[in-house]
Amino acid sequence: LGGGLANLFSFRAAQLKAKGDESVKNLPEKITALTFAAPVVGNVDFNKEYQVLEKKGVLRHIRVANKGDVVPTNNIIFPASLALKGDTTKYIQNGVSLFLLPEEELEQEYGGTKSCASQFTTKALTNHLVPEYATRVTLPVNKEKYQQTVEEIYVKEGVLRP
């Protein structure tokens, strides 16, 4: 849940920054969140406001998720759906996703919401653990992708103009 809370905190801090609120005066001018395996926390309206803050230049979010990790997904399947209240299909990811594949170059896209069923495998729990993230993050095939700045990633994904 830490990644979900980081997403919500960065959103709120950026909202306050955009308004010039004194409570965030000591935070950086641009709020940047880097989350790993973060659950989906916002619906369409939340995402629209998120994008407004991104376009204003006060918010950035890079999300890292493993292929086969069911935590950073929506449309949660049974029996896990019993623990949740509401319609999880209405939640969508925000920020730029770095989607880590087991042995190939990562996929990079804005948003990139995945359904729980599309990520479910027999290794679903293993794919959520730190050792699997560490293995995929350090794949040599991804080295060039990590040379990009956050701003370059945002431009490449069409969120910002060059």
C-alpha positions as CSV (number, residue, x, y, z in Angstrom):
1,L,0.0,0.0,0.0
2,G,3.0,2.3,0.3
3,G,3.0,3.0,-3.4
4,G,-0.7,3.9,-3.4
5,L,-0.2,6.2,-0.4
6,A,2.8,7.8,-2.2
7,N,0.7,8.4,-5.2
8,L,-2.1,10.1,-3.1
9,F,0.4,12.2,-1.1
10,S,2.2,13.4,-4.2
11,F,-1.1,14.4,-5.8
12,R,-2.2,16.3,-2.7
13,A,1.2,18.0,-2.2
14,A,1.1,19.1,-5.9
15,Q,-2.4,20.4,-5.5
16,L,-1.3,22.5,-2.6
17,K,1.8,23.6,-4.5
18,A,-0.3,24.8,-7.4
19,K,-2.4,26.9,-5.1
20,G,0.7,28.4,-3.3
21,D,-0.3,26.9,0.0
22,E,2.1,27.7,2.9
23,S,2.0,24.2,4.3
24,V,4.1,22.9,1.3
25,K,6.5,25.8,0.9
26,N,9.5,23.7,1.9
27,L,8.8,21.0,-0.6
28,P,10.4,21.0,-4.1
29,E,8.6,23.1,-6.8
30,K,7.9,19.9,-8.8
31,I,6.6,16.9,-6.8
32,T,7.9,13.7,-8.2
33,A,6.8,10.2,-7.1
34,L,8.6,7.0,-8.0
35,T,6.5,4.0,-7.0
36,F,7.0,0.3,-7.3
37,A,4.1,-2.2,-7.4
38,A,1.6,0.5,-6.4
39,P,-2.1,-0.4,-6.4
40,V,-4.4,1.7,-8.6
41,V,-5.8,4.5,-6.5
42,G,-7.8,6.9,-8.7
43,N,-10.8,7.0,-11.0
44,V,-11.3,9.0,-14.2
45,D,-12.0,12.3,-12.4
46,F,-8.9,11.8,-10.2
47,N,-6.8,11.1,-13.3
48,K,-8.1,14.2,-15.1
49,E,-7.0,16.4,-12.2
50,Y,-3.7,14.5,-12.0
51,Q,-3.1,15.3,-15.7
52,V,-3.9,19.0,-15.1
53,L,-1.1,19.1,-12.4
54,E,1.3,17.3,-14.7
55,K,0.7,19.7,-17.5
56,K,1.2,22.6,-15.1
57,G,4.6,21.1,-14.3
58,V,4.0,20.6,-10.6
59,L,3.6,16.8,-10.6
60,R,5.4,13.8,-12.1
61,H,4.9,10.1,-11.4
62,I,7.0,7.2,-12.6
63,R,5.3,3.8,-11.8
64,V,7.3,0.6,-11.9
65,A,5.4,-2.7,-12.2
66,N,6.3,-6.2,-13.0
67,K,4.4,-8.2,-15.6
68,G,2.5,-10.8,-13.7
69,D,2.1,-8.7,-10.5
70,V,-1.6,-8.5,-9.7
71,V,-1.3,-5.8,-7.1
72,P,-0.9,-2.8,-9.5
73,T,-4.1,-3.7,-11.4
74,N,-7.8,-3.0,-11.5
75,N,-10.8,-5.2,-12.1
76,I,-9.8,-7.4,-9.1
77,I,-10.9,-11.0,-9.5
78,F,-12.6,-13.3,-7.0
79,P,-11.8,-14.2,-4.2
80,A,-9.6,-11.1,-3.6
81,S,-12.6,-8.9,-4.7
82,L,-14.5,-10.0,-1.6
83,A,-12.1,-7.8,0.5
84,L,-12.8,-4.7,-1.5
85,K,-15.8,-2.4,-1.6
86,G,-16.9,-0.8,-4.9
87,D,-16.3,-1.4,-8.5
88,T,-12.6,-1.7,-9.1
89,T,-13.0,-1.4,-12.9
90,K,-13.5,2.3,-12.4
91,Y,-9.9,2.8,-11.2
92,I,-7.2,3.7,-13.7
93,Q,-3.4,4.2,-13.4
94,N,-1.8,7.6,-13.7
95,G,1.7,8.7,-14.5
96,V,4.2,6.9,-16.7
97,S,4.4,3.2,-16.4
98,L,7.7,1.3,-16.7
99,F,6.3,-2.2,-17.1
100,L,9.1,-4.7,-16.4
101,L,9.2,-7.9,-18.4
102,P,11.0,-11.1,-17.2
103,E,13.7,-11.2,-19.8
104,E,12.9,-8.4,-22.4
105,E,13.2,-4.7,-22.6
106,L,10.6,-2.9,-20.4
107,E,7.5,-1.4,-21.9
108,Q,7.0,2.3,-21.3
109,E,3.6,4.0,-21.6
110,Y,1.4,6.7,-20.0
111,G,-1.3,5.2,-17.8
112,G,-1.1,1.6,-18.7
113,T,-3.8,0.2,-16.5
114,K,-3.8,-3.6,-16.5
115,S,-6.6,-5.8,-15.4
116,C,-6.0,-8.3,-12.6
117,A,-7.0,-11.2,-14.8
118,S,-4.4,-10.2,-17.5
119,Q,-1.6,-10.4,-14.9
120,F,-2.6,-13.5,-13.0
121,T,-0.1,-16.3,-13.3
122,T,1.0,-19.2,-11.0
123,K,3.8,-16.8,-10.0
124,A,1.6,-13.9,-9.1
125,L,2.8,-13.6,-5.5
126,T,6.5,-14.1,-6.4
127,N,6.2,-11.4,-9.1
128,H,5.1,-8.9,-6.4
129,L,8.2,-9.5,-4.2
130,V,11.4,-7.3,-4.0
131,P,13.7,-10.0,-5.4
132,E,11.8,-10.3,-8.6
133,Y,11.6,-6.5,-9.0
134,A,15.4,-6.3,-8.3
135,T,16.1,-8.9,-11.0
136,R,14.0,-7.2,-13.6
137,V,15.2,-3.7,-12.8
138,T,18.8,-4.7,-13.2
139,L,18.4,-6.5,-16.6
140,P,21.1,-5.1,-18.9
141,V,18.5,-4.7,-21.8
142,N,16.9,-1.8,-19.8
143,K,20.1,0.2,-19.2
144,E,19.4,2.6,-22.0
145,K,15.9,3.3,-20.8
146,Y,17.3,4.4,-17.4
147,Q,19.4,7.1,-19.0
148,Q,16.2,9.2,-19.6
149,T,15.3,12.0,-17.3
150,V,11.7,12.1,-15.9
151,E,11.1,15.1,-18.2
152,E,12.3,13.2,-21.3
153,I,10.0,10.3,-20.4
154,Y,7.1,12.7,-20.1
155,V,7.8,14.3,-23.5
156,K,8.3,10.9,-25.1
157,E,4.9,9.7,-23.8
158,G,3.2,12.8,-25.2
159,V,2.2,14.3,-21.8
160,L,4.5,17.3,-22.4
161,R,5.6,19.1,-25.5
162,P,9.3,19.2,-26.3
